Amino acid sequence: MDAEAQTYIDGIDPEHRPLFDRIHRLILRAYPEAAVVLSYGMPTYRVGGRRLHVGVWRHGVSVYGWDTDAGADLLSRHPELLSGKGTIRLRSKEAADVTDDELSGLVRASLGPGTAH
């Protein structure tokens, strides 16, 4: 992990840190080789030419750069997570309704082989 990304993570509000850590853990469990860098002002997970951006905001955590097919699957079960084009917004208080399997599926589809971004 680069120093800028670590500084960002170290500064996350304690209210949202558990949710960020959950997503971070799921990404690195699926892709331990992922490079974690700061891009667009937020931690970005790079696997080959693929990227997944994870930013913390007042509401919780937003995910950008996700695979639209995987997102469609997740959003069919949780349509309230879509916030504008290309943004999945997980509110910290509501994130318990989204399973690790659902998030892991999004991660694998977004960073896995055959995914073009």
N, C-alpha and C positions, 0 to 999 in steps of 0.2 A: 504494500500500500504506500502510495506516495505521501509525503509529509503534509501537503495541503489537504488531501482527503482526510487524513488522520486528525488534523486540526479542526476541520468541519465536524467530524464525528464527535470529537471530544467536547465540542461546544453545543451539542444538541440539548435542548431543554429536557430536563428529567421526565416531564410529562409524556414526551413522545419518544424518548430513548428506547423503551422496551419494544415498541413497534418497529422502529428502525432496526434494532438489533435482531429482531425476529426475521425481517426480510433479508438483512445482511447475512445472517446465518444460513438461511435457505439458499441464497445465491451461492455462497461459498461451499455449501455442502454439495450442491449440484456441479459446481465448477470451481474446484479448489485452485485451479490455475488462473482464475480471473484476475486481471490487473485492476486495482481500484485506484482511480485517479480523480482529480477534480476537473470537471468539464461543465460548462454552462453554470458554474457556481455551485455545483452539487456533486456528490459522489457518483461516479460512473463506473460501471463494471464492464470491462472489455474482455471478450473472448474472441480471438481472431479478429475479424472485421466487424463483429457484432457488438452492440453497446446497449446497456440498460441504465437509465439515469434514475436515481432515487433521491428525492429532495424532501426535506422536512420544512413544514410551514406551520402556521398557527393552528390549522385544523388537525394536523397529523402528518402523514407521509403521502407524497405523490410519486407515481411511477410514470416515466416517459420512455418512449422508444420500444415499447412492447410490441410483440407480434399481434397483428390485428385478428388473425384467426383464433389464437389462444385468448385474446381479449374478448372476442365475441362469445366464447364459451363461458368465461368467467362472468361477463356482463349479462349473459342470459339469466344467470342465477342471482346476480347482484347489480341490477341496472343502475342503482343509486350511486355506484362507484364512478361512473363516467362523468367527467367534469370537463366539458369542452373536447375538442378534437385531440385525440392522442394523449389524454390525461386520465389516469386512474387515481382517484383520490380516496385514500383510506383514512377515515377519521379514527383517531386513537380509541375513542369510546365504542366504536362500532366494529372495529377490526376483529373482534372475537367471533363475529358471525362468518368470517371468511376463514376457511380451513387452511392449514399448512399445505395440504395436497393441492388445493386450488391455486395457491400462490406459487407452489413449486411447479405446477403445470405451466403457468404463465412464464416463469423464469426459464424452464427448459425449452419451451417453444420460442422464446425470444432470443436466447443466447445459444441455442443448439445448432448442430449442423443443418444446413439447408435453409437457414433463416437469412434473408437478405434485408439489410437496413442501410 
